[in-house]
Amino acid sequence: MESSAAGDGEASAASIAENIARRLRVTDAVAVWTEGRLFFLLIDAEMTHLPTIVERLTTHLSGWSAGGSSYPRTAARAEDMLGQAAAMLTRAREEGGNRLYVAS
């Protein structure tokens, strides 16, 4: 996930990650990869629930974009999942943001 809020001084990626981490389950994880980009690992999250999860996590953000991948449905290796998620994030950003795309 990428938030433009982290790039304009409103909030740092680290503070956004801390805020989101409080809303995740103990089995999930969030990490700052680069400034403005956060990565989530949602263990056993149903694909059909992703829009609701993202909506809950982005309630206080503006200008966000998100891309996702699913093991083993769309990729079997971590590198492939990361590549798919990054490609979907780029697509979401290019198509106006405030949306989630997941590899299929």
ABEGO torsion letter per residue (X at the ends): XBBAAAAAGABBAAAAAAAAAAABBAABBBBBABBGBBBBBBBGBBAAAAAAAAAAAAAABBGBBBBBBBOAAABABAAAAAAAAAAAAAAAAAAGEGBBBBBX
